[in-house]
Amino acid sequence: MILYILGALNGTVALLSVPGLAHDGTATPLVAPVWLAGCALWATVFVRRSHPWAPIAAGALLAALGSEYLLLLIGIHHMMLRSDRRRTIVLGAIATGSVALFVFRAVFTTWGDELDLLMSSANSWLVSIVLAVLSLGGLFAFTAISRASHTEREQRRRAEAATGRVDALGDELARRAERERIAREIHDTLAHRLSLLSLQGGALEVAVAAGDPQAIEIARAMRAGSHDSLDDLRGLLGDLRAAPTEQTDPSTASMRSIGELVRGARAAGATVDAMILVEGVEQAATVLDRTVYRVVQEALTNAVKHSAGAPVSIYVEASPTVGVRIRVENPVREASAVAGRGSGSGTTGIRERAEQLDGQAWIGEHEGLFIVDVSFPWVRAGSGDATDLGGRS
């Protein structure tokens, strides 16, 4: 509104520049309609940002009439703000040419004579040139400053958008890592227990068919195993509901608990020959402690699942001086009817765990045996590597 008022006042004074609207300082009857038309044209200043072509067209009419060129420069300024470099140069040339023609006409023709009398200036042509130079200088300077400010705001907006995308990607990666961790826990924990239940189920079927009184004990063991599986499932579901940064209790997945794995497999009817030599567990990083347990658990699960009834040999040696060595062997047999063929995710998980701790894993068949042979360097508690790897175990 202020810009419109100032423009209308400027246009009112500039009417004296138009021949026929004043004579000897006295307004003619044409002044009123021309003034109203000028005020109407200046109303286009309200849409200068959304439709800059409107003040350009209106300003061009006022300049052609000989009144003033301020409205034209305002429209060109806003058009330049949304134009590329080439178009901006063209608009700047148009503005310069229009103002130059306006000044030339005011200096060398009768346009502006009445305004010169009102100003009582002998050097009115010099005033016109100075005003023209200041107007064009103001146009280009203000346009440059506005474009720089707009560019800065746009870059800031893009930077904020990029930061938002990076944060969202980081959150998605964290969620994916947590899902992979929980999937690993589900596979390592439930697959082992369900394999033992499958083995016990086969033994129960044979015992019942033969009228063996041990069937009752086998059924009790299956019930206890089912309860343990449900407890594990509840714990994993609790992990799903927990925040990603919360850590699960690692006490149940420790080298100290390998003996329980062996006893559980034997109780399920598996023939397991185990030699476990573990010392210095309190000096081991949590990630190493959990990883050793998980590798033994997964290797034993594979052996029970794919070679039901075959003897399994387990050798585990772990200490700060020699590191960790795990070797699990079982005869190669056709997959049992209950277990079926696996997806291979277990052996893949063993290899991934070995890689995470800079260890080595050899998994495959050799001379009629299926062998899982894994070795790790010892990772001490408090080690930076252990902290980094703990979230991936």
C-alpha positions in Angstrom: 0.0 0.0 0.0 2.8 2.4 0.9 4.5 1.7 -2.5 1.2 2.4 -4.3 0.7 5.7 -2.4 4.2 6.9 -3.2 3.9 5.9 -6.8 0.5 7.7 -7.2 2.0 10.8 -5.7 5.0 10.6 -8.0 2.7 10.1 -11.0 0.6 13.1 -9.9 3.7 15.4 -10.0 4.9 13.7 -13.2 1.7 14.6 -15.1 3.3 18.0 -15.6 5.8 16.3 -18.0 3.0 15.4 -20.4 2.3 18.1 -23.0 -1.3 19.4 -23.1 -2.0 18.6 -19.4 -0.7 21.9 -18.1 -0.2 25.4 -19.5 1.8 28.1 -17.7 1.5 26.1 -14.5 -2.3 25.7 -14.8 -3.9 22.2 -15.2 -6.1 21.6 -18.2 -9.4 19.6 -18.2 -7.5 16.5 -19.4 -5.6 16.2 -16.1 -8.4 14.5 -14.1 -9.1 11.6 -16.5 -5.3 11.1 -17.1 -4.7 11.1 -13.3 -7.4 8.6 -12.7 -6.0 6.4 -15.5 -2.5 6.7 -13.9 -3.8 5.7 -10.5 -5.6 2.7 -12.0 -2.4 1.6 -13.8 -0.4 1.9 -10.5 -2.8 -0.6 -9.0 -0.9 -3.3 -10.8 1.9 -2.8 -8.2 -0.2 -5.0 -5.9 0.4 -8.1 -8.2 4.0 -7.3 -8.9 5.2 -10.6 -7.4 2.7 -13.0 -8.8 2.2 -11.2 -12.2 5.2 -8.9 -12.9 4.2 -8.5 -16.5 1.2 -6.4 -15.3 3.2 -3.5 -13.8 5.6 -3.8 -16.8 2.8 -3.3 -19.3 1.2 -0.5 -17.1 4.6 1.1 -16.6 5.3 1.0 -20.3 2.1 2.9 -21.0 3.0 5.6 -18.4 6.5 5.9 -19.9 5.1 6.1 -23.4 2.7 8.8 -22.2 5.7 10.7 -20.9 4.6 10.7 -17.2 7.3 8.5 -15.4 9.1 5.1 -15.7 9.2 4.1 -12.0 6.3 1.5 -12.4 8.1 0.0 -15.4 11.3 -0.5 -13.4 9.4 -2.1 -10.5 7.8 -4.6 -12.8 11.2 -5.3 -14.6 12.8 -5.9 -11.1 10.3 -8.6 -10.1 10.5 -10.2 -13.6 14.3 -10.3 -13.3 14.1 -12.1 -9.9 12.4 -15.1 -11.6 14.5 -15.1 -14.8 17.6 -16.9 -15.8 20.9 -15.1 -16.6 20.2 -14.6 -20.3 16.7 -13.3 -19.8 17.9 -11.0 -17.0 20.4 -9.4 -19.3 17.7 -8.8 -21.9 15.4 -7.2 -19.3 18.2 -5.0 -18.0 18.8 -3.8 -21.6 15.1 -3.1 -22.0 15.1 -1.1 -18.8 18.2 0.9 -19.8 16.9 1.6 -23.3 13.5 2.7 -22.0 14.9 5.1 -19.4 17.4 6.5 -22.0 14.6 7.1 -24.5 12.5 8.8 -21.8 15.4 11.1 -20.8 16.2 11.9 -24.4 12.7 12.9 -25.1 12.5 15.0 -21.9 15.7 16.8 -22.8 15.2 17.4 -26.5 11.5 17.8 -26.9 8.6 19.7 -25.3 7.9 16.8 -22.9 8.8 18.0 -19.4 8.8 21.7 -20.1 6.0 22.5 -17.6 7.8 20.4 -14.9 11.0 22.3 -15.6 9.2 25.6 -15.1 7.8 24.3 -11.8 11.3 23.2 -10.7 12.8 26.6 -11.9 16.0 24.7 -12.8 18.3 25.9 -15.5 19.9 22.5 -15.6 16.7 20.4 -15.6 18.3 18.1 -18.2 21.1 17.3 -15.8 18.6 16.5 -13.1 16.8 14.1 -15.5 20.1 12.3 -16.3 21.1 12.0 -12.7 17.7 10.6 -11.7 17.8 8.2 -14.6 21.3 6.9 -13.5 20.2 6.6 -9.9 17.1 4.8 -10.9 18.9 2.3 -13.1 21.7 1.8 -10.5 19.1 1.2 -7.8 17.3 -1.3 -10.0 20.4 -3.4 -10.7 21.7 -3.2 -7.2 18.5 -4.1 -5.5 17.9 -6.9 -8.0 21.4 -8.3 -7.3 20.9 -8.2 -3.6 17.4 -9.8 -3.8 18.7 -12.6 -6.1 21.6 -13.3 -3.7 19.2 -13.4 -0.7 16.8 -15.7 -2.7 19.7 -18.0 -3.6 20.9 -18.2 0.0 17.4 -19.1 1.2 17.0 -21.7 -1.5 20.4 -23.2 -0.6 19.4 -23.2 3.0 16.1 -24.9 2.2 17.9 -27.6 0.1 20.5 -28.1 2.8 17.7 -28.6 5.4 15.9 -31.0 3.1 19.1 -33.0 2.5 19.7 -33.1 6.2 16.2 -34.3 6.7 16.7 -37.1 4.1 20.0 -38.1 5.8 18.3 -38.3 9.2 15.5 -40.3 7.7 18.0 -42.6 6.0 19.9 -43.0 9.3 16.7 -43.9 11.1 15.8 -46.4 8.4 19.2 -48.0 8.6 19.0 -48.2 12.4 15.6 -49.9 12.1 16.9 -52.3 9.5 19.9 -53.2 11.6 17.6 -53.8 14.5 15.3 -56.0 12.5 18.3 -58.0 11.2 19.6 -58.4 14.8 16.2 -59.6 16.0 15.8 -62.0 13.0 19.3 -63.4 13.9 18.2 -63.9 17.5 15.0 -65.6 16.4 16.9 -67.9 14.1 19.6 -68.7 16.6 17.3 -69.2 19.6 14.1 -70.7 18.3 15.6 -72.8 15.5 17.8 -74.6 18.0 14.9 -75.3 20.4 12.5 -76.3 17.7 15.1 -78.7 16.2 15.5 -80.4 19.6 11.7 -80.6 19.8 11.6 -82.2 16.3 14.2 -84.7 17.4 12.3 -85.5 20.6 9.1 -85.8 18.6 10.6 -88.5 16.5 11.9 -90.3 19.5 8.5 -90.1 21.2 6.8 -91.6 18.1 9.2 -94.6 18.2 8.8 -95.0 22.0 5.0 -94.9 21.9 4.9 -97.4 19.0 7.2 -99.8 20.9 5.4 -99.3 24.2 8.6 -97.9 25.8 8.0 -96.5 29.3 10.5 -93.8 28.5 7.8 -92.1 26.4 6.6 -90.3 29.4 10.0 -88.8 30.1 10.4 -87.8 26.5 7.0 -86.1 26.6 7.9 -84.2 29.7 11.1 -83.1 28.1 9.2 -81.9 25.1 6.8 -79.9 27.3 9.7 -78.3 29.1 11.3 -77.4 25.7 8.0 -76.0 24.5 7.8 -73.7 27.6 11.4 -72.6 27.0 10.6 -71.8 23.4 7.6 -69.7 24.5 9.7 -67.8 27.0 12.3 -67.1 24.2 9.5 -66.0 21.9 8.1 -63.6 24.6 11.6 -62.1 25.1 12.1 -61.6 21.4 8.7 -59.9 21.1 9.7 -57.7 23.9 12.8 -56.7 21.9 10.5 -55.8 19.0 8.5 -53.5 21.2 11.6 -52.0 22.8 13.4 -48.9 21.5 16.3 -49.7 19.0 18.9 -48.4 21.4 17.9 -50.8 24.2 20.1 -53.8 24.7 18.9 -57.3 25.5 20.3 -59.2 28.5 23.4 -61.1 27.2 23.7 -63.3 30.2 21.9 -66.3 28.6 24.1 -66.2 25.5 27.6 -66.8 26.9 30.4 -69.2 26.6 29.5 -70.3 30.2 26.2 -71.6 28.8 27.7 -73.9 26.1 27.5 -76.8 28.5 23.8 -76.3 28.8 23.4 -76.4 25.0 25.2 -79.8 25.0 23.1 -81.1 27.9 19.9 -79.9 26.2 20.8 -81.7 23.0 21.6 -84.9 24.9 18.3 -84.7 26.8 16.6 -84.5 23.4 18.1 -87.8 22.4 21.1 -86.5 20.4 24.5 -88.2 20.7 26.9 -85.4 21.4 30.6 -85.9 22.2 31.9 -82.6 23.5 35.2 -81.2 24.7 34.9 -77.6 26.0 37.9 -75.8 27.2 37.0 -72.2 28.2 38.8 -69.8 30.5 39.1 -66.1 31.0 35.4 -65.5 30.1 35.3 -62.4 32.3 38.1 -60.9 30.2 36.2 -61.4 26.9 34.2 -58.6 25.3 30.4 -59.2 25.3 30.3 -59.4 21.5 32.9 -62.2 21.6 31.2 -64.0 24.4 27.8 -63.9 22.7 29.2 -64.8 19.2 31.0 -67.9 20.5 27.8 -69.2 22.1 25.7 -68.4 19.0 28.2 -70.1 16.6 28.2 -73.3 18.7 24.4 -73.1 19.0 23.9 -72.8 15.3 26.4 -75.5 14.4 24.8 -77.9 16.8 21.3 -77.0 15.5 22.4 -77.8 11.9 23.9 -81.1 13.0 20.8 -82.1 14.9 18.4 -80.9 12.2 20.2 -82.5 9.1 21.7 -85.6 10.7 19.2 -86.7 13.2 20.4 -89.7 15.2 24.0 -89.3 14.0 26.8 -88.6 16.6 27.9 -85.0 16.8 31.4 -84.0 17.9 32.0 -80.6 19.4 35.3 -79.1 20.2 35.5 -75.6 21.7 38.7 -73.9 23.0 38.6 -70.3 24.1 41.2 -68.3 26.2 42.9 -64.9 26.0 46.2 -66.6 25.1 45.1 -68.8 22.1 41.9 -67.1 21.0 38.8 -69.1 20.0 38.5 -72.3 18.0 35.2 -74.0 17.4 34.9 -77.3 15.4 31.6 -79.2 15.1 31.4 -82.4 13.0 28.7 -84.8 12.1 28.3 -87.6 9.5 26.6 -86.5 6.3 23.2 -88.0 5.9 20.0 -87.3 3.9 17.8 -84.7 5.5 15.3 -86.2 8.0 11.7 -86.2 7.0 10.8 -83.9 9.9 13.6 -81.3 9.5 13.8 -81.1 5.8 16.3 -79.0 3.9 17.3 -75.8 5.5 17.5 -72.3 3.9 21.3 -71.9 4.5 20.7 -68.9 6.7 22.4 -70.6 9.6 25.7 -71.2 7.9 25.5 -67.7 6.4 25.0 -66.3 9.9 28.1 -68.2 11.1 30.2 -66.8 8.3 28.9 -63.2 9.0 29.7 -63.5 12.7 33.2 -64.7 11.9 33.8 -61.8 9.5 32.5 -59.3 12.1 35.2 -60.4 14.5 38.0 -60.7 11.9 37.8 -64.4 12.2 37.7 -67.3 9.7 35.1 -69.9 9.0 35.3 -73.1 6.9 32.0 -74.9 6.4 31.4 -77.8 4.2 31.7 -81.6 3.6 35.0 -83.5 3.9 35.4 -87.3 3.9 31.8 -88.0 4.7 31.6 -85.4 7.5 29.9 -82.1 7.6 32.3 -79.7 9.3 32.0 -76.3 10.8 35.4 -74.9 11.7 35.5 -71.3 13.0 38.3 -69.4 14.7 38.3 -65.9 16.2 40.9 -63.6 17.7 40.3 -62.8 21.4 38.6 -59.5 21.9 39.1 -58.1 25.4 36.4 -56.4 27.4 36.5 -52.6 27.0 38.0 -52.8 23.5 36.8 -50.2 21.0 36.3 -53.0 18.5 34.0 -54.8 20.8 31.9 -51.7 21.3 31.6 -51.2 17.6 30.6 -54.8 16.9 28.3 -55.3 19.8 25.3 -53.8 18.0 25.7 -56.2 15.2 26.0 -59.5 17.1 
